[in-house]
Structure formats: structure tokens, C-alpha cells
Amino acid sequence: GIADARLMFNYQKRHAPLRRTVSIEEVGNSALYLLSDLSSGVTGETHFVDSGYNIISMPHPDVLKTQEDAEAKLAGDLPANAAE
């Protein structure tokens, strides 16, 4: 699998402008649109189906892990030495 995929997925879910991830149906609907006559005037476009995630950036996964560990430690979800 992709290293840190769950971390990236959860970050996107919390920070994308629509505050959610896309569904397979939304991706499929986008493909149907591009295959239909409705898109006959569309040329050379990048068609993002990502809840707006492409307009933001994401910190390096190591930074995210450190932040999540610190938040969990503050919330009492981790033992004091787990983030070290």
C-alpha cells in the first residue's frame, strides 16, 4: 500500500474545502459527463474531483504524525512516552 495513506486521507477529509472526501459515484459521474455531449466544448482541461483538495497544500506526513501525536497526548489518548 501507500505509506501514510490513512494519514493523508484523514487530513484531506478534515481540510478540504468541502470537508469531506469524494465518493466513487462522484468520480463516475464526472467520467460520464466527460464522455457525454455535455462536455463537447471542453478541451485540454484538468478535471479535479477532490472536494476542492487541489487548492490547498498538505504538510509533510512526518509533521502530521508529530501534530497528531501531540494532540492525542493532550487529549489523554496516548501514554506520555508514546510520542517520543
Biotite code that builds the C-alpha atoms (Angstrom):
import biotite.structure as struc

atoms = struc.array([
    struc.Atom([0.000, 0.000, 0.000], chain_id="A", res_id=1, res_name="GLY", atom_name="CA", element="C"),
    struc.Atom([0.862, 3.661, 0.061], chain_id="A", res_id=2, res_name="ILE", atom_name="CA", element="C"),
    struc.Atom([2.821, 4.696, 3.135], chain_id="A", res_id=3, res_name="ALA", atom_name="CA", element="C"),
    struc.Atom([0.788, 7.013, 5.371], chain_id="A", res_id=4, res_name="ASP", atom_name="CA", element="C"),
    struc.Atom([-2.281, 6.726, 3.102], chain_id="A", res_id=5, res_name="ALA", atom_name="CA", element="C"),
    struc.Atom([-4.688, 6.785, 6.058], chain_id="A", res_id=6, res_name="ARG", atom_name="CA", element="C"),
    struc.Atom([-2.949, 9.866, 7.464], chain_id="A", res_id=7, res_name="LEU", atom_name="CA", element="C"),
    struc.Atom([-3.291, 11.676, 4.110], chain_id="A", res_id=8, res_name="MET", atom_name="CA", element="C"),
    struc.Atom([-6.921, 10.552, 3.715], chain_id="A", res_id=9, res_name="PHE", atom_name="CA", element="C"),
    struc.Atom([-7.855, 11.846, 7.168], chain_id="A", res_id=10, res_name="ASN", atom_name="CA", element="C"),
    struc.Atom([-6.028, 15.132, 6.571], chain_id="A", res_id=11, res_name="TYR", atom_name="CA", element="C"),
    struc.Atom([-7.917, 15.645, 3.312], chain_id="A", res_id=12, res_name="GLN", atom_name="CA", element="C"),
    struc.Atom([-11.233, 14.826, 4.964], chain_id="A", res_id=13, res_name="LYS", atom_name="CA", element="C"),
    struc.Atom([-10.641, 17.473, 7.662], chain_id="A", res_id=14, res_name="ARG", atom_name="CA", element="C"),
    struc.Atom([-9.088, 20.207, 5.493], chain_id="A", res_id=15, res_name="HIS", atom_name="CA", element="C"),
    struc.Atom([-10.610, 20.035, 2.000], chain_id="A", res_id=16, res_name="ALA", atom_name="CA", element="C"),
    struc.Atom([-12.924, 22.989, 1.334], chain_id="A", res_id=17, res_name="PRO", atom_name="CA", element="C"),
    struc.Atom([-15.992, 20.711, 1.243], chain_id="A", res_id=18, res_name="LEU", atom_name="CA", element="C"),
    struc.Atom([-14.808, 18.988, 4.481], chain_id="A", res_id=19, res_name="ARG", atom_name="CA", element="C"),
    struc.Atom([-15.253, 15.523, 3.034], chain_id="A", res_id=20, res_name="ARG", atom_name="CA", element="C"),
    struc.Atom([-13.727, 13.097, 0.594], chain_id="A", res_id=21, res_name="THR", atom_name="CA", element="C"),
    struc.Atom([-15.299, 12.248, -2.735], chain_id="A", res_id=22, res_name="VAL", atom_name="CA", element="C"),
    struc.Atom([-17.302, 9.127, -3.423], chain_id="A", res_id=23, res_name="SER", atom_name="CA", element="C"),
    struc.Atom([-16.759, 6.671, -6.235], chain_id="A", res_id=24, res_name="ILE", atom_name="CA", element="C"),
    struc.Atom([-20.122, 7.815, -7.612], chain_id="A", res_id=25, res_name="GLU", atom_name="CA", element="C"),
    struc.Atom([-18.845, 11.397, -7.907], chain_id="A", res_id=26, res_name="GLU", atom_name="CA", element="C"),
    struc.Atom([-15.794, 10.213, -9.825], chain_id="A", res_id=27, res_name="VAL", atom_name="CA", element="C"),
    struc.Atom([-18.010, 8.070, -12.063], chain_id="A", res_id=28, res_name="GLY", atom_name="CA", element="C"),
    struc.Atom([-20.425, 10.956, -12.659], chain_id="A", res_id=29, res_name="ASN", atom_name="CA", element="C"),
    struc.Atom([-17.511, 13.131, -13.686], chain_id="A", res_id=30, res_name="SER", atom_name="CA", element="C"),
    struc.Atom([-16.379, 10.489, -16.175], chain_id="A", res_id=31, res_name="ALA", atom_name="CA", element="C"),
    struc.Atom([-19.916, 10.216, -17.568], chain_id="A", res_id=32, res_name="LEU", atom_name="CA", element="C"),
    struc.Atom([-20.019, 13.990, -18.015], chain_id="A", res_id=33, res_name="TYR", atom_name="CA", element="C"),
    struc.Atom([-16.720, 13.938, -19.919], chain_id="A", res_id=34, res_name="LEU", atom_name="CA", element="C"),
    struc.Atom([-17.986, 11.117, -22.137], chain_id="A", res_id=35, res_name="LEU", atom_name="CA", element="C"),
    struc.Atom([-21.307, 12.846, -22.831], chain_id="A", res_id=36, res_name="SER", atom_name="CA", element="C"),
    struc.Atom([-22.250, 15.577, -25.290], chain_id="A", res_id=37, res_name="ASP", atom_name="CA", element="C"),
    struc.Atom([-22.486, 17.966, -22.308], chain_id="A", res_id=38, res_name="LEU", atom_name="CA", element="C"),
    struc.Atom([-18.691, 18.247, -22.368], chain_id="A", res_id=39, res_name="SER", atom_name="CA", element="C"),
    struc.Atom([-18.365, 18.732, -26.135], chain_id="A", res_id=40, res_name="SER", atom_name="CA", element="C"),
    struc.Atom([-16.817, 22.189, -25.634], chain_id="A", res_id=41, res_name="GLY", atom_name="CA", element="C"),
    struc.Atom([-14.293, 21.044, -23.023], chain_id="A", res_id=42, res_name="VAL", atom_name="CA", element="C"),
    struc.Atom([-10.718, 20.802, -24.292], chain_id="A", res_id=43, res_name="THR", atom_name="CA", element="C"),
    struc.Atom([-7.412, 20.241, -22.556], chain_id="A", res_id=44, res_name="GLY", atom_name="CA", element="C"),
    struc.Atom([-8.756, 20.594, -19.035], chain_id="A", res_id=45, res_name="GLU", atom_name="CA", element="C"),
    struc.Atom([-7.678, 19.011, -15.789], chain_id="A", res_id=46, res_name="THR", atom_name="CA", element="C"),
    struc.Atom([-10.937, 17.969, -14.176], chain_id="A", res_id=47, res_name="HIS", atom_name="CA", element="C"),
    struc.Atom([-10.476, 17.710, -10.410], chain_id="A", res_id=48, res_name="PHE", atom_name="CA", element="C"),
    struc.Atom([-12.968, 15.614, -8.447], chain_id="A", res_id=49, res_name="VAL", atom_name="CA", element="C"),
    struc.Atom([-11.475, 16.017, -4.987], chain_id="A", res_id=50, res_name="ASP", atom_name="CA", element="C"),
    struc.Atom([-13.761, 18.167, -2.780], chain_id="A", res_id=51, res_name="SER", atom_name="CA", element="C"),
    struc.Atom([-11.508, 21.142, -3.514], chain_id="A", res_id=52, res_name="GLY", atom_name="CA", element="C"),
    struc.Atom([-8.389, 19.495, -2.093], chain_id="A", res_id=53, res_name="TYR", atom_name="CA", element="C"),
    struc.Atom([-6.273, 20.580, -5.093], chain_id="A", res_id=54, res_name="ASN", atom_name="CA", element="C"),
    struc.Atom([-6.424, 24.227, -3.989], chain_id="A", res_id=55, res_name="ILE", atom_name="CA", element="C"),
    struc.Atom([-4.738, 23.584, -0.614], chain_id="A", res_id=56, res_name="ILE", atom_name="CA", element="C"),
    struc.Atom([-1.433, 22.063, 0.397], chain_id="A", res_id=57, res_name="SER", atom_name="CA", element="C"),
    struc.Atom([-0.570, 19.384, 2.921], chain_id="A", res_id=58, res_name="MET", atom_name="CA", element="C"),
    struc.Atom([2.313, 19.311, 5.395], chain_id="A", res_id=59, res_name="PRO", atom_name="CA", element="C"),
    struc.Atom([4.850, 16.502, 5.140], chain_id="A", res_id=60, res_name="HIS", atom_name="CA", element="C"),
    struc.Atom([3.445, 13.280, 6.699], chain_id="A", res_id=61, res_name="PRO", atom_name="CA", element="C"),
    struc.Atom([6.150, 13.326, 9.414], chain_id="A", res_id=62, res_name="ASP", atom_name="CA", element="C"),
    struc.Atom([4.918, 16.757, 10.526], chain_id="A", res_id=63, res_name="VAL", atom_name="CA", element="C"),
    struc.Atom([1.329, 15.490, 10.565], chain_id="A", res_id=64, res_name="LEU", atom_name="CA", element="C"),
    struc.Atom([2.294, 12.483, 12.685], chain_id="A", res_id=65, res_name="LYS", atom_name="CA", element="C"),
    struc.Atom([4.021, 14.737, 15.203], chain_id="A", res_id=66, res_name="THR", atom_name="CA", element="C"),
    struc.Atom([0.975, 17.023, 15.357], chain_id="A", res_id=67, res_name="GLN", atom_name="CA", element="C"),
    struc.Atom([-1.461, 14.128, 15.753], chain_id="A", res_id=68, res_name="GLU", atom_name="CA", element="C"),
    struc.Atom([0.667, 12.539, 18.476], chain_id="A", res_id=69, res_name="ASP", atom_name="CA", element="C"),
    struc.Atom([0.824, 15.852, 20.354], chain_id="A", res_id=70, res_name="ALA", atom_name="CA", element="C"),
    struc.Atom([-2.961, 16.317, 20.057], chain_id="A", res_id=71, res_name="GLU", atom_name="CA", element="C"),
    struc.Atom([-3.598, 12.759, 21.233], chain_id="A", res_id=72, res_name="ALA", atom_name="CA", element="C"),
    struc.Atom([-1.208, 13.247, 24.137], chain_id="A", res_id=73, res_name="LYS", atom_name="CA", element="C"),
    struc.Atom([-3.058, 16.410, 25.185], chain_id="A", res_id=74, res_name="LEU", atom_name="CA", element="C"),
    struc.Atom([-6.378, 14.596, 24.918], chain_id="A", res_id=75, res_name="ALA", atom_name="CA", element="C"),
    struc.Atom([-5.023, 11.761, 27.051], chain_id="A", res_id=76, res_name="GLY", atom_name="CA", element="C"),
    struc.Atom([-5.266, 9.197, 24.248], chain_id="A", res_id=77, res_name="ASP", atom_name="CA", element="C"),
    struc.Atom([-1.557, 8.256, 24.341], chain_id="A", res_id=78, res_name="LEU", atom_name="CA", element="C"),
    struc.Atom([0.785, 7.377, 27.172], chain_id="A", res_id=79, res_name="PRO", atom_name="CA", element="C"),
    struc.Atom([3.252, 10.175, 27.952], chain_id="A", res_id=80, res_name="ALA", atom_name="CA", element="C"),
    struc.Atom([6.172, 8.406, 26.219], chain_id="A", res_id=81, res_name="ASN", atom_name="CA", element="C"),
    struc.Atom([4.319, 7.169, 23.090], chain_id="A", res_id=82, res_name="ALA", atom_name="CA", element="C"),
    struc.Atom([5.113, 10.263, 21.022], chain_id="A", res_id=83, res_name="ALA", atom_name="CA", element="C"),
    struc.Atom([8.842, 10.117, 21.820], chain_id="A", res_id=84, res_name="GLU", atom_name="CA", element="C"),
])
